[in-house]
Amino acid sequence: MYFAEHQAQARRISRRLLWLYAAAVAAVVLSGTVALMWVYPWARLPEGEGLWWRRSPEFIVWTATALLALVVGGSVYKGRQLSGGGSVVAEALGGRQVLPATDDVLQRRLLNVVAEMALAAGLPMPKVYLLPGGHINALAAGQQPDRAVIAVSEGALLHLARDELQAVVAHEFSHILHGDMRLNMRLTSLLHGLAMVGMAGHYLLLGPKRDHRLRRDRDGEAQDGWGGPGWIFGVFGMAIGLVLMVVGFSGSVLAGWLQAAVCRQREYLADASAVQFTRYRSGLVGALRKIARHPPSGSQHWQAGEYAHFLFAPLNPDDWLTRLAATHPSLRQRMARIDARAARSLDQAADRPEVADYRGWLAFGSSAGHNGDGQALVSEWLQPVAGDMAATVATDPLAHGQPQHLAYAAWLRHSLPPVWWQASQDVEQAPAMLYALLLSEHAATAAAQQAVIQAQHPHLWLRVAALYRQRGSLRPVHVLPLVDLAVPALQQQSAADWQRLWHLLSALRDADGQWGRHQWCVWTVVRAHRPELPAAAPLLRTEAGAEQAQVLAWAAADQAAYTTAYAAAAVALDLPPAPPARSLAALQQALQRLNGLPDADKQQLLRLAIDTVQHDGRISVAERELLHAIAANLHWPLPPLLAPLPERPVG
């Protein structure tokens, strides 16, 4: 899968969605205006008292305006609410964040699976939420791929084996990479506006909606609200509420059609991508089979329908009525696309054996001795990569969803020392981990930097010193993935904490004199993931020739290669032949501007940078770090730059 192409397709769908939304709004406003004209007999013109369509023009205009304001205002309100990110969706459905310190084995397994998938996709670690309920479901939500949220239901943890859970998580990550996640956030805002008319009618007639669990009195009888503000105005108030509920039902039907129009085919695409990613179709087939055997119960959150298009599985039973506006294809149809035999035997198939009996791509994970999920490391694909992790890029390095990415990510997650993994996931330890990674390799300079930390933050210095003593257990290839895994913990820092973080980082840089490329890579990746980072101004490729040449020149291995790379870039981009002075400050400024490029131009720039780096057929760890930093500043998910892992010899 290619990130730029799928993001462009999602934007095209968004534009079509706006036209469909406008048509749906017009239908709701028109039907609501006509219906309310029946309710208010005094709105007739005197000379046309017997004709229902002879109404006061002022009444028609004000009624239509009020309904339009209600719909559009509801969409704007929901859009502002969802600007808080994917956590808003997960928490609206009753989800709670899964913390790394949990003692629950199943939750630790979920964190490991999400971490492996994030490393394989080239994305920062998303926040992980647990949704209440025994049904099997999951979702991905958020405004940006590098600020996503993954939520999984309690039933999924209980009923799914590890390979099945990994297939479901891969399905959700494909939604992130395809642009579906942001499209779903926008769709939710529009659907909320269409539902506002019905919600207003419900409020007038029945009062506000209750929580997803019915309140019960002491005798165990269900209690729900009855009688809203419309009762105060008598018959006409009740009539208005009833009319708005009827009109709102039509708006809900139109909203369901919009959900179905946007989501059905993209579910097929996400299923196919998950199978491609994991290279094992039985995992996804097994998950779909178990969903068919454990249908959702009736006690769903009352807001779940509003977010139905986010979910992995449909909320309602598969019957002819719900199929008219279903957000998902039927489970049988989805299984048939993957495995026709499994679809035919859906009703008779027995449960698959547990994942511990499976020896293949997906039977790996962290062992209990590595603070993992207790899963035995039995995969024949789990092989250490020798040397400095350099490898030839044999396939398109920008293509996501390659099986070797997941195999490498599983090895990377398993090989992380436990103390560093725990530090990356803890809110208090994550800043200390960053400082420990940024300390100089020279003992005297590192001692001076630790003295700066001790003088400003004594308690923080104790954590930094403890981690710095463990730095020898880290491989160079671990450093930037650790920063990506620490993103959820870092984003929970307050604004004051961020200010202290940057002030102390500047002090460490001053104590070091001048940071090298490795320290700059760590610092700039942290900066790229700051939650309050402003959006870059739009930029055309023709306006950024010097910045692109600076990036391509930095991708060269040495000064001689730098001069050659710049000369080639100057010919391609029509620049002066003399190369600019190479400095990390200039590279940082160039990347900040280049973040405003269109996705297609970012993809081309990254591909040229990778070609420049691997001109000798190999990519070193330092070169990987530089490409990782460039991609992070462009907010581009760069998958691991690896050739396929070699198969073990037979026998």
Phi and psi in degrees as a GROMACS rama.xvg file:
@    title "Ramachandran Plot"
@    xaxis  label "Phi"
@    yaxis  label "Psi"
@TYPE xy
-117.369  124.293  TYR-2
-60.8665  -46.7852  PHE-3
-63.7822  -44.4577  ALA-4
-63.7395  -42.6884  GLU-5
-69.9184  -36.2482  HIS-6
-65.3205  -40.0179  GLN-7
-64.6627  -39.7032  ALA-8
-64.3734  -39.548  GLN-9
-63.8019  -36.4105  ALA-10
-68.3057  -36.8042  ARG-11
-64.0859  -41.3517  ARG-12
-63.7314  -37.4919  ILE-13
-61.5142  -40.5518  SER-14
-65.799  -41.3769  ARG-15
-65.0038  -35.838  ARG-16
-62.0698  -37.8079  LEU-17
-63.0685  -39.1533  LEU-18
-66.1875  -43.2599  TRP-19
-63.5299  -38.1467  LEU-20
-63.6856  -43.0229  TYR-21
-60.4055  -40.8203  ALA-22
-66.1504  -40.1489  ALA-23
-66.4927  -39.9677  ALA-24
-62.1825  -43.696  VAL-25
-60.2032  -41.1992  ALA-26
-65.6851  -42.0044  ALA-27
-66.4028  -44.9911  VAL-28
-63.963  -42.2542  VAL-29
-65.0565  -48.2701  LEU-30
-65.2915  -37.0285  SER-31
-66.9415  -39.3552  GLY-32
-64.6168  -45.8772  THR-33
-62.7981  -41.8852  VAL-34
-65.2284  -41.6243  ALA-35
-69.4381  -24.9786  LEU-36
-63.839  -29.5567  MET-37
-73.2567  -30.7679  TRP-38
-75.0881  -35.0817  VAL-39
-101.734  92.9382  TYR-40
-67.2011  -26.6938  PRO-41
-73.9948  -3.49221  TRP-42
-83.9592  -1.91607  ALA-43
-69.4116  149.4  ARG-44
-73.708  143.395  LEU-45
-58.2144  -41.2529  PRO-46
-77.9175  -10.1093  GLU-47
-122.816  44.0206  GLY-48
-63.4329  -28.5376  GLU-49
-87.4981  -5.53198  GLY-50
-108.459  120.104  LEU-51
-68.0424  -24.9057  TRP-52
-84.6228  -7.62042  TRP-53
-86.1037  85.6949  ARG-54
-115.824  166.005  ARG-55
-65.9223  127.23  SER-56
-59.5063  -35.6308  PRO-57
-62.5775  -40.3192  GLU-58
-61.4986  -44.665  PHE-59
-63.2376  -45.083  ILE-60
-64.3075  -46.8517  VAL-61
-67.8931  -36.9945  TRP-62
-65.2109  -47.4496  THR-63
-62.6395  -39.3548  ALA-64
-65.0784  -41.9882  THR-65
-63.9358  -43.4054  ALA-66
-65.221  -41.6354  LEU-67
-62.9905  -42.943  LEU-68
-63.1273  -37.3386  ALA-69
-64.1307  -44.6565  LEU-70
-68.4833  -52.3024  VAL-71
-65.8648  -40.2394  VAL-72
-62.1957  -38.4442  GLY-73
-62.971  -39.4479  GLY-74
-66.0929  -43.5786  SER-75
-65.1367  -43.022  VAL-76
-59.8939  -45.6984  TYR-77
-66.3374  -37.3091  LYS-78
-62.2495  -41.68  GLY-79
-66.7748  -36.0941  ARG-80
-65.4883  -42.1569  GLN-81
-75.8606  -10.82  LEU-82
-63.6543  -15.5156  SER-83
-70.1141  -7.88158  GLY-84
104.556  -175.568  GLY-85
-65.8418  -22.2772  GLY-86
-60.8296  -30.0251  SER-87
-62.3632  -42.3772  VAL-88
-66.2537  -48.6436  VAL-89
-61.5727  -42.5154  ALA-90
-73.5819  -29.4644  GLU-91
-64.5752  -27.7054  ALA-92
-92.1212  11.5774  LEU-93
86.8513  12.4351  GLY-94
-75.4187  154.318  GLY-95
-130.13  144.107  ARG-96
-69.6907  138.466  GLN-97
-85.8942  118.891  VAL-98
-93.2224  144.535  LEU-99
-62.3409  -23.5909  PRO-100
-79.7171  5.35956  ALA-101
-62.4277  146.67  THR-102
-94.0913  -4.67945  ASP-103
-75.6533  124.03  ASP-104
-64.2253  -40.4769  VAL-105
-66.6418  -37.287  LEU-106
-69.9601  -36.5964  GLN-107
-64.327  -37.8537  ARG-108
-62.9059  -40.8171  ARG-109
-61.6154  -44.3034  LEU-110
-61.4047  -40.5147  LEU-111
-64.1142  -43.1211  ASN-112
-63.4324  -44.9099  VAL-113
-65.3523  -39.7194  VAL-114
-62.8255  -44.6209  ALA-115
-60.9343  -43.0487  GLU-116
-67.4811  -38.1207  MET-117
-63.859  -43.5525  ALA-118
-63.7245  -38.5893  LEU-119
-69.4936  -32.5035  ALA-120
-86.8345  -8.20696  ALA-121
74.1338  28.1739  GLY-122
-113.954  152.304  LEU-123
-62.1993  155.573  PRO-124
-61.7296  121.506  MET-125
-78.2102  161.371  PRO-126
-67.4826  145.477  LYS-127
-115.955  129.128  VAL-128
-120.711  153.234  TYR-129
-113.534  120.792  LEU-130
-89.8119  142.666  LEU-131
-74.3378  155.101  PRO-132
116.422  150.852  GLY-133
-86.763  -2.24846  GLY-134
-75.4861  161.325  HIS-135
-97.4158  116.123  ILE-136
-161.267  168.285  ASN-137
-162.485  165.398  ALA-138
-157.726  159.554  LEU-139
-124.866  134.314  ALA-140
-144.029  153.335  ALA-141
149.815  165.283  GLY-142
-91.0068  -28.5021  GLN-143
-131.336  147.144  GLN-144
-58.1745  -32.3045  PRO-145
-90.3689  10.0869  ASP-146
-135.118  43.6168  ARG-147
-87.5837  167.209  ALA-148
-130.181  134.558  VAL-149
-111.82  127.667  ILE-150
-124.686  136.786  ALA-151
-131.167  140.596  VAL-152
-77.238  158.721  SER-153
-61.7566  -36.1238  GLU-154
-63.254  -34.6336  GLY-155
-64.6391  -40.4289  ALA-156
-65.8788  -36.2831  LEU-157
-76.7813  -38.4955  LEU-158
-99.858  -21.705  HIS-159
-95.0349  137.367  LEU-160
-73.6456  170.787  ALA-161
-63.0253  -42.1236  ARG-162
-67.3675  -33.1847  ASP-163
-69.7175  -42.1347  GLU-164
-62.6337  -39.9093  LEU-165
-66.0067  -35.7953  GLN-166
-65.8276  -40.1769  ALA-167
-64.9691  -43.5551  VAL-168
-65.0952  -37.8805  VAL-169
-62.77  -38.0762  ALA-170
-59.0835  -44.0913  HIS-171
-70.1181  -36.6539  GLU-172
-66.4126  -32.3379  PHE-173
-66.077  -33.7136  SER-174
-61.9032  -37.0799  HIS-175
-65.2453  -47.0685  ILE-176
-73.1848  -25.5768  LEU-177
-82.6193  -5.76202  HIS-178
83.9587  3.92297  GLY-179
-67.3475  -31.4707  ASP-180
-63.552  -48.9093  MET-181
-68.268  -36.7918  ARG-182
-60.622  -40.4294  LEU-183
-65.8475  -36.8877  ASN-184
-62.8781  -43.8294  MET-185
-65.9278  -40.3245  ARG-186
-62.7451  -37.2242  LEU-187
-61.9699  -40.6786  THR-188
-61.7988  -43.9089  SER-189
-67.8263  -41.3214  LEU-190
-66.1159  -34.4807  LEU-191
-63.2361  -38.0421  HIS-192
-63.0383  -42.4719  GLY-193
-65.6406  -30.6482  LEU-194
-82.6524  -9.50597  ALA-195
-64.3357  -34.7941  MET-196
-62.5596  -48.6476  VAL-197
-64.0082  -36.9964  GLY-198
-65.7994  -37.957  MET-199
-64.4167  -41.8249  ALA-200
-63.4747  -41.4102  GLY-201
-61.2924  -41.3203  HIS-202
-65.6315  -41.4157  TYR-203
-67.4696  -38.8351  LEU-204
-90.8492  -40.8654  LEU-205
-118.601  -8.37341  LEU-206
92.2567  -179.975  GLY-207
-66.7148  151.83  PRO-208
-68.9268  147.758  LYS-209
-89.4713  178.272  ARG-210
-67.6041  169.579  ASP-211
-67.4588  -23.114  HIS-212
-102.392  126.575  ARG-213
-63.364  135.346  LEU-214
-73.8805  138.109  ARG-215
-121.901  143.449  ARG-216
-83.3439  -171.816  ASP-217
-67.3898  -24.3115  ARG-218
-86.6179  0.787345  ASP-219
85.7056  5.65446  GLY-220
-82.786  139.284  GLU-221
-69.5711  137.32  ALA-222
-124.028  133.045  GLN-223
-138.562  160.771  ASP-224
-67.5407  145.073  GLY-225
-146.252  121.145  TRP-226
102.195  104.183  GLY-227
-106.959  -170.212  GLY-228
-59.6214  -22.2434  PRO-229
-62.2015  -25.7671  GLY-230
-66.5791  -26.3238  TRP-231
-63.3863  -32.4245  ILE-232
-90.9446  7.19011  PHE-233
80.0506  -149.404  GLY-234
-61.4148  -42.6369  VAL-235
-69.0901  -35.2995  PHE-236
-64.3585  -41.7458  GLY-237
-64.9474  -38.9549  MET-238
-64.5122  -40.9978  ALA-239
-60.745  -45.884  ILE-240
-59.9484  -41.7739  GLY-241
-65.5287  -43.1218  LEU-242
-63.1648  -43.8792  VAL-243
-64.5476  -35.3463  LEU-244
-65.5639  -40.8082  MET-245
-65.7744  -45.3866  VAL-246
-64.4852  -38.9058  VAL-247
-63.2156  -30.3954  GLY-248
-62.6542  -41.1218  PHE-249
-64.5766  -37.1824  SER-250
-64.0837  -37.2467  GLY-251
-66.061  -38.1493  SER-252
-63.0031  -45.3282  VAL-253
-63.4601  -38.6285  LEU-254
-62.8112  -41.2981  ALA-255
-62.4457  -38.3464  GLY-256
-65.6743  -38.1847  TRP-257
-63.5713  -43.7355  LEU-258
-57.9267  -46.3502  GLN-259
-65.1565  -40.8323  ALA-260
-62.8368  -33.5946  ALA-261
-85.7498  -36.6248  VAL-262
-97.2369  -30.8626  CYS-263
-59.0346  -54.2445  ARG-264
-66.8502  -29.6219  GLN-265
-73.8102  -21.3183  ARG-266
-69.4343  -41.1012  GLU-267
-59.4164  -44.0593  TYR-268
-63.1052  -41.7005  LEU-269
-67.0284  -37.3806  ALA-270
-61.2066  -47.0026  ASP-271
-63.0233  -39.9702  ALA-272
-66.6408  -36.7232  SER-273
-64.2224  -40.5036  ALA-274
-66.0622  -40.8144  VAL-275
-63.165  -40.9324  GLN-276
-65.5601  -46.7865  PHE-277
-88.101  -18.3937  THR-278
59.9566  31.6881  ARG-279
-154.36  99.6804  TYR-280
-74.9139  -22.7652  ARG-281
-64.4944  -25.2418  SER-282
-64.0662  -48.7825  GLY-283
-70.5745  -38.4113  LEU-284
-62.1074  -42.2217  VAL-285
-63.2238  -38.7259  GLY-286
-65.3447  -43.8023  ALA-287
-64.6323  -37.6014  LEU-288
-64.1012  -42.0461  ARG-289
-68.9985  -32.7936  LYS-290
-64.2342  -40.3079  ILE-291
-63.0829  -31.2746  ALA-292
-89.948  -11.5951  ARG-293
-127.001  70.1654  HIS-294
-63.6423  156.553  PRO-295
-60.2694  143.021  PRO-296
-80.197  173.343  SER-297
-78.0131  -10.3427  GLY-298
-92.9267  62.0743  SER-299
-88.6113  157.226  GLN-300
-61.4433  138.187  HIS-301
-66.1827  -18.8694  TRP-302
-91.1146  -0.863871  GLN-303
-62.6701  -36.2436  ALA-304
-60.8277  -32.7104  GLY-305
-66.1213  -28.7837  GLU-306
-110.107  20.3652  TYR-307
-61.8894  -32.0005  ALA-308
-73.6017  -11.4029  HIS-309
-78.5972  -25.9067  PHE-310
-80.5888  154.621  LEU-311
-70.447  -38.5194  PHE-312
-122.203  151.56  ALA-313
-66.4858  155.65  PRO-314
-86.141  -29.2025  LEU-315
-104.516  157.392  ASN-316
-63.3004  152.86  PRO-317
-83.8994  93.5207  ASP-318
-130.411  176.222  ASP-319
-66.1943  -28.7511  TRP-320
-73.6076  -50.3264  LEU-321
-70.5539  -21.5166  THR-322
-67.5591  -21.879  ARG-323
-64.4098  -35.22  LEU-324
-129.455  37.4122  ALA-325
-71.1332  135.237  ALA-326
-78.0451  -17.2857  THR-327
-127.367  148.818  HIS-328
-62.627  162.373  PRO-329
-65.0113  155.694  SER-330
-60.4257  -37.2195  LEU-331
-64.2429  -40.8908  ARG-332
-64.7038  -41.1646  GLN-333
-66.3685  -39.5244  ARG-334
-66.9065  -36.7962  MET-335
-64.5357  -33.5282  ALA-336
-65.9269  -26.5709  ARG-337
-97.652  -45.6626  ILE-338
-150.588  101.752  ASP-339
-63.289  -36.1752  ALA-340
-65.6258  -40.6535  ARG-341
-65.6398  -35.9286  ALA-342
-65.6053  -39.4325  ALA-343
-68.4597  -30.6719  ARG-344
-102.583  26.9631  SER-345
-58.9791  -43.4054  LEU-346
-77.0092  -25.0405  ASP-347
-101.769  -14.0073  GLN-348
-66.4654  143.657  ALA-349
-90.7568  162.486  ALA-350
-63.3414  144.759  ASP-351
-72.6209  154.852  ARG-352
-66.0706  162.001  PRO-353
-65.365  160.901  GLU-354
-66.2646  -20.7911  VAL-355
-63.0674  -22.0843  ALA-356
-87.9437  -1.33359  ASP-357
-102.341  128.29  TYR-358
-117.199  96.4916  ARG-359
-169.324  -148.508  GLY-360
-61.3086  -36.3782  TRP-361
-106.385  6.36004  LEU-362
-94.0966  39.62  ALA-363
-124.723  160.241  PHE-364
176.121  -177.23  GLY-365
-78.0871  139.136  SER-366
-77.7634  166.915  SER-367
-62.0113  -30.4158  ALA-368
-71.4903  -10.417  GLY-369
-112.028  33.2592  HIS-370
56.8175  37.7445  ASN-371
-103.25  -146.206  GLY-372
-107.706  10.7083  ASP-373
80.885  6.18851  GLY-374
-79.4659  130.719  GLN-375
-68.5607  142.195  ALA-376
-88.5743  87.0358  LEU-377
-114.126  4.95126  VAL-378
-71.9054  133.923  SER-379
-73.8029  -11.9288  GLU-380
-89.4781  -8.41514  TRP-381
-81.3256  95.8422  LEU-382
-127.052  134.791  GLN-383
-66.8977  147.079  PRO-384
-98.3641  125.001  VAL-385
-80.0765  166.524  ALA-386
69.5146  -142.648  GLY-387
-93.7208  22.0621  ASP-388
68.5341  14.1887  MET-389
-75.1043  143.765  ALA-390
-155.107  154.604  ALA-391
-81.1564  135.235  THR-392
-82.9272  104.979  VAL-393
-91.4733  -24.7467  ALA-394
-116.928  176.857  THR-395
-61.6885  117.418  ASP-396
-70.5306  -14.9286  PRO-397
-95.6983  0.295698  LEU-398
-82.8442  120.167  ALA-399
-83.7315  166.895  HIS-400
79.4115  21.2665  GLY-401
-83.6801  138.092  GLN-402
-59.153  -34.3942  PRO-403
-65.5312  -24.2653  GLN-404
-63.8082  -42.9264  HIS-405
-69.603  -37.5564  LEU-406
-64.0572  -42.773  ALA-407
-66.2349  -41.249  TYR-408
-62.9874  -38.1363  ALA-409
-64.7163  -41.5126  ALA-410
-63.264  -42.4142  TRP-411
-63.6188  -45.0614  LEU-412
-64.4519  -40.5754  ARG-413
-68.3921  -33.4151  HIS-414
-82.6439  -7.83708  SER-415
-65.2714  129.736  LEU-416
-60.7367  140.314  PRO-417
-55.8756  -37.565  PRO-418
-64.9634  -34.5463  VAL-419
-77.5262  -38.2121  TRP-420
-60.8943  -45.2802  TRP-421
-64.5266  -38.8378  GLN-422
-65.153  -36.9274  ALA-423
-68.5901  -22.084  SER-424
-101.087  -6.47843  GLN-425
-100.19  135.468  ASP-426
-62.7185  -39.0416  VAL-427
-80.6807  -31.4159  GLU-428
-83.4625  -24.7459  GLN-429
-60.1289  -45.9236  ALA-430
-60.966  -39.5123  PRO-431
-62.3987  -36.5572  ALA-432
-61.8978  -41.4442  MET-433
-62.2446  -46.2923  LEU-434
-62.0181  -40.4728  TYR-435
-63.3587  -35.4016  ALA-436
-73.1877  -25.6324  LEU-437
-91.9232  -7.95308  LEU-438
-65.1236  146.578  LEU-439
-64.6144  153.741  SER-440
-76.6832  -17.4227  GLU-441
-84.5083  131.246  HIS-442
-61.1868  -43.05  ALA-443
-65.6733  -44.4856  ALA-444
-65.9019  -40.5664  THR-445
-62.9253  -37.8007  ALA-446
-64.5355  -40.8899  ALA-447
-64.9159  -38.9583  ALA-448
-66.6436  -40.0632  GLN-449
-65.6886  -31.8464  GLN-450
-65.2941  -36.6514  ALA-451
-63.5212  -44.8878  VAL-452
-64.0691  -42.5041  ILE-453
-63.358  -37.3787  GLN-454
-68.9422  -34.7662  ALA-455
-92.6205  -37.9401  GLN-456
-141.467  84.8337  HIS-457
-58.733  -41.7688  PRO-458
-67.5278  -38.0665  HIS-459
-65.4618  -36.689  LEU-460
-60.6982  -36.1507  TRP-461
-61.5236  -42.5414  LEU-462
-67.5541  -42.5379  ARG-463
-61.9987  -45.0629  VAL-464
-62.7255  -40.0271  ALA-465
-64.4163  -41.8545  ALA-466
-71.3713  -36.9627  LEU-467
-62.7634  -33.9571  TYR-468
-67.6458  -20.8367  ARG-469
-95.6872  4.96338  GLN-470
-66.9283  -22.5852  ARG-471
-66.0806  -19.2123  GLY-472
-80.7359  -9.92771  SER-473
-87.4457  142.118  LEU-474
-89.3162  153.847  ARG-475
-57.0531  -31.5133  PRO-476
-71.6489  -11.9515  VAL-477
-81.1955  -20.5834  HIS-478
-64.4501  -60.1055  VAL-479
-68.867  -36.1978  LEU-480
-57.4325  -34.3189  PRO-481
-62.0592  -39.5082  LEU-482
-63.5434  -42.5049  VAL-483
-63.0648  -39.9522  ASP-484
-68.6743  -23.2058  LEU-485
-86.711  -0.958897  ALA-486
-58.0847  -46.6057  VAL-487
-58.4645  -39.897  PRO-488
-68.9071  -39.1668  ALA-489
-69.4065  -35.2988  LEU-490
-72.1397  -11.5136  GLN-491
-85.8699  -1.80365  GLN-492
-70.1928  144.503  GLN-493
-74.5501  168.64  SER-494
-60.3885  -39.1301  ALA-495
-65.0187  -38.0396  ALA-496
-64.132  -40.2331  ASP-497
-63.5085  -40.4436  TRP-498
-62.2355  -43.7161  GLN-499
-63.7709  -37.7786  ARG-500
-60.5478  -49.1284  LEU-501
-69.3042  -35.2373  TRP-502
-63.0304  -42.8252  HIS-503
-71.3534  -36.0631  LEU-504
-61.8621  -39.8014  LEU-505
-63.948  -38.6189  SER-506
-65.2018  -38.7759  ALA-507
-64.9915  -39.0734  LEU-508
-65.2826  -40.2814  ARG-509
-65.6866  -37.3936  ASP-510
-67.6636  -28.5295  ALA-511
-82.9226  -12.9111  ASP-512
86.4898  -66.17  GLY-513
-153.152  124.579  GLN-514
-72.0446  145.523  TRP-515
-84.5825  -175.338  GLY-516
-66.4259  -35.7589  ARG-517
-63.6  -48.2309  HIS-518
-63.2619  -37.7705  GLN-519
-63.7978  -40.146  TRP-520
-60.5163  -44.6852  CYS-521
-63.3516  -46.9178  VAL-522
-62.9107  -44.4785  TRP-523
-73.3091  -29.7776  THR-524
-67.2946  -40.5768  VAL-525
-61.7758  -44.0204  VAL-526
-62.8748  -39.394  ARG-527
-63.9408  -25.1391  ALA-528
-99.3641  11.4362  HIS-529
-63.3893  132.192  ARG-530
-66.083  -28.6513  PRO-531
-96.8981  13.7935  GLU-532
-63.4316  124.593  LEU-533
-69.5429  154.272  PRO-534
-71.1171  145.4  ALA-535
-76.6327  151.032  ALA-536
-70.9753  142.251  ALA-537
-57.0369  141.692  PRO-538
-141.301  136.997  LEU-539
-92.2  150.62  LEU-540
-61.8714  -34.4494  ARG-541
-68.2868  -17.8209  THR-542
-94.2944  -0.732333  GLU-543
-128.868  34.5874  ALA-544
-63.394  -43.8022  GLY-545
-65.1501  -40.6975  ALA-546
-65.2607  -42.0089  GLU-547
-64.7673  -40.013  GLN-548
-64.1368  -36.5225  ALA-549
-62.2904  -42.1317  GLN-550
-65.2536  -46.0238  VAL-551
-65.6565  -36.7492  LEU-552
-67.6273  -37.6445  ALA-553
-66.2864  -23.5603  TRP-554
-71.713  -11.2517  ALA-555
-73.5717  155.874  ALA-556
-78.2922  -36.1293  ALA-557
-146.133  -176.914  ASP-558
-63.9331  -39.7172  GLN-559
-65.1911  -45.136  ALA-560
-66.2725  -31.8593  ALA-561
-61.9233  -45.4265  TYR-562
-62.8817  -41.7445  THR-563
-65.4685  -43.1771  THR-564
-64.2848  -39.656  ALA-565
-68.1294  -38.0037  TYR-566
-60.6974  -42.2016  ALA-567
-65.7325  -39.8658  ALA-568
-67.051  -35.7891  ALA-569
-64.6537  -38.6156  ALA-570
-66.7832  -41.8776  VAL-571
-71.6053  -33.1768  ALA-572
-109.457  6.45497  LEU-573
59.1579  57.4102  ASP-574
-112.997  163.974  LEU-575
-59.1479  144.643  PRO-576
-68.442  -24.9277  PRO-577
-75.4168  125.366  ALA-578
-72.0749  147.713  PRO-579
-75.6389  164.572  PRO-580
-65.3587  131.694  ALA-581
-89.7344  119.315  ARG-582
-146.11  150.285  SER-583
-67.7215  -31.1044  LEU-584
-64.0593  -42.2151  ALA-585
-66.1048  -37.1533  ALA-586
-64.5271  -40.4166  LEU-587
-62.7678  -44.0404  GLN-588
-64.2656  -39.5711  GLN-589
-63.2009  -43.1724  ALA-590
-66.8758  -35.1389  LEU-591
-62.5009  -38.7296  GLN-592
-73.7693  -41.0112  ARG-593
-67.6339  -17.0542  LEU-594
-63.1582  -16.7025  ASN-595
-86.2084  -0.0953868  GLY-596
-69.0333  154.259  LEU-597
-62.8188  158.586  PRO-598
-58.3931  -41.2385  ASP-599
-62.5013  -37.7637  ALA-600
-72.8566  -35.388  ASP-601
-62.007  -42.5749  LYS-602
-62.6524  -42.3658  GLN-603
-64.6862  -41.3674  GLN-604
-63.3794  -43.5017  LEU-605
-64.6072  -39.6058  LEU-606
-64.4044  -40.4277  ARG-607
-65.1533  -39.1528  LEU-608
-64.3538  -41.1096  ALA-609
-65.6464  -40.9498  ILE-610
-60.7148  -38.8688  ASP-611
-67.4315  -42.1073  THR-612
-64.4797  -42.6116  VAL-613
-98.3678  34.9918  GLN-614
-63.8867  -25.1243  HIS-615
-94.4997  7.13254  ASP-616
85.5423  2.97601  GLY-617
-140.08  156.02  ARG-618
-127.994  117.7  ILE-619
-81.5844  172.897  SER-620
-63.4884  -41.7127  VAL-621
-62.0484  -39.3208  ALA-622
-69.1565  -36.4799  GLU-623
-61.6205  -42.7148  ARG-624
-61.3821  -42.2272  GLU-625
-63.8496  -45.6611  LEU-626
-63.8494  -38.1483  LEU-627
-60.9396  -43.8482  HIS-628
-66.602  -41.2828  ALA-629
-61.6267  -46.9891  ILE-630
-63.5906  -38.5468  ALA-631
-63.4731  -41.1014  ALA-632
-68.766  -27.6947  ASN-633
-87.4289  1.12043  LEU-634
52.5486  51.1996  HIS-635
-120.408  122.664  TRP-636
-72.5963  106.698  PRO-637
-98.7641  115.624  LEU-638
-69.1582  164.671  PRO-639
-56.6996  136.227  PRO-640
-88.4417  86.1194  LEU-641
-136.015  150.838  LEU-642
-82.3212  162.158  ALA-643
-58.1555  138.055  PRO-644
-65.3917  138.029  LEU-645
-68.2272  144.633  PRO-646
-76.4299  148.354  GLU-647
-73.7547  143.544  ARG-648
-63.5275  143.56  PRO-649
-69.4856  137.221  VAL-650
